[in-house]
């Protein structure tokens, strides 16, 4: 009888759980769907909100990008993002905010709002630390600022050091070998690259002992980056899309006049038709495009709204419309790493493809 009652209770509990998951009903501060997703992750299972990387680790597909967040604003922004449900936190040495991001994360851990094991924290190696003997000190510095014992993912941020000349110095292979040693030491669980073309990853793979788990590149409706996504998929390398909303604030600060997808009439029409915001629609497109996405926002309301990328599917006809926009342009063209002395003198040198 006890066993029977347990089975009935379990079945009833499962029914309630399914209703809550499917409807997204909030339970306390967090949605039960998020709790279930976390439990699956702990069991080594990937659900529709996570991807299993080639390293074996599981990464949330919807992340929060910290680029542009500074000082006290960064502390409050990352706390708001985590409270909104984000568990994938993307940072970089180059952003200059690791200490503030670490403070925000640790405040929530100490308060019992989140556990370290439920977070997926990413950082990136700065261009001035590509020398093999500089990689370990660089990650140790990032860990110290973030107040962490390990990183879930560590990228080479750009495929170049600060050494100008005809060749990349040091070669990718030497920097990558030093990155692999971080995995051996237990300081990093997965390693990846950012802003790497297929050709540059192929060069790295010639001597790699550990394959890159992720390539983080620019992807949005105005730069679909299909060539890179297709090649990485074939090679078992996941693609994370930065600037999934086209980063209008960053473009403004860089004094670049480019179309703002958040103000695009076609996107707005599709969003209204589906009862979603423009941002939710663009993020949903990115997820269905085969990438994880890391929108950045220092606005707590925006972080909460961005979680609305889950729980629905962009109809195929709408996805096709957004996937056929004729205007295509890499907004972050890497101009700051181009140098007339090399190794990257032109756009094509850096990206191994013609400028759109």
Helices and strands as residue ranges (DSSP letters): H 2-23, E 26-27, E 30-31, H 32-42, E 50-52, E 58-60, E 62-65, H 71-84, E 88-90, G 93-95, H 98-111, G 116-118, E 120-125, G 127-129, H 132-146, E 151-156, H 172-184, E 188-194, H 198-205, E 214-218, H 226-234, E 238-242, H 248-253, G 261-263, H 265-273, H 278-288, E 292-296, H 300-306, G 307-309, H 316-322, G 335-337, H 347-351
